[in-house]
Amino acid sequence: MTRTPKVFRTIRPIPLPFPRSSSASSGASRLRPSIALLPLVLLAAACTEPLDYDLRGQLGAFNTTRAAQTATENRPAPDSRGLITYPSYQVAVARNGDTVADLAGRVGLPAVEVARFNGVETTDPLRKGEVLVLPRRAPETSARSGTASPGGVDIASLAGSAIDSAPSTSPNPGSVTTTTLQNAPSKPAPTRVQAGPEPVRHKVTRGETAYTIARLYQIPVKALAEWNGLGSDFAIREGQYLLIPLKDPNARPPKAETQEAVTAPGQGSATPTPPSATQPLPDEDVKPAAEARTEPTPTVKIQEPTRASEAAMAYPVTGKIIRAYSKGKNDGIDIAAAPGSPVKAAEAGTVAAITADSNKVPIIVIRHDRNLLSVYANVDGIRVQKGDRVNRGQSIAKLRSSAEEAYVHFEVRDGFESVDPLPYLQ
């Protein structure tokens, strides 16, 4: 019987995707960092809010929110034109669908001037609630028209008469001329000025972000966005003015997250022996209070400031501007102060005219050169006479005693034309 020989087949190895060597282990190690970064990628993809690069969000156990943020107040509500007025500046709040030109036209300022001051173009669209800082006071809407001053006196005619009659001398320098004119129209309501501290205006420089500015002033970045109408990405631009939110004085400080361990008395470090336990206290020679010598209180002499103001004119009163200059509507500014406060000459000159309006309220005109005049209306208690030479800062009258009427209407005129007094006062 013959046996069938067995046939042996050679089995070839299946090639692997990488050679079996040390390079395989190194390839696997190169995959590990990518796998380790996968949770961070998923975490970033799941976030619905902008990524906080300053680590003020809840990113793991490291959190600096309480160290960098405090509670802030809400932004004041704008008026009917979208203006928020502070003592030294104004801002305008955009409405839905506004452009820079639309906002500037609503507040009464040139669109090019507003756009240049905020680093934008006149045709740029604005978000609803976005804030633009105004380069100067917006003109007020007023029921009073023409160039008549408070009380119905035509200041232009009065200035012309003062210029024409300036070289001549009056036989009665101290006389007060009363001009009977039409009844004065009703005084418009003054602009509502926000009380309390005003926010800081921060001008954005290159490289700054909303997060770095919020950290600089220790405020929440969300509050910074709400006050200035920023978008959801908190984007800002170079040259933009941002209002820094006011901090809430009634907010409670955050509680400390960790407390130091307190040891019981007698434990921990050794208690040092007090000196009184080893030696008696020295004898003191205490004199009776009646025999004690009283030293005179030293007097401190404060020197007067030596630096004079560089402005062309000084403010006639120290107070608050309640009505701004508007050509053809209000040919000066109204400055309110405490009743009875002294009204001072804005610059040296000669009293060119003293008159009164239909309500018997005096008006003073001072001529500084041939054409430059300053006018002080709605005053009381005149202390100068026509033809007197006055110095800068000299008291010439005082404000009226009524709190509602305690303001001076101050004008600067170049001949017959009125000019904005603020450039002369700054």
Helices and strands as residue ranges (DSSP letters): H 22-46, H 65-68, E 83-85, E 90-93, H 100-107, H 111-118, E 131-133, H 155-164, E 177-178, E 201-203, H 210-217, H 221-228, E 241-243, G 275-277, E 320-323, E 333-336, E 342-344, E 349-356, E 362-367, E 372-377, E 389-390, E 395-398, E 407-414, E 417-419, H 422-425
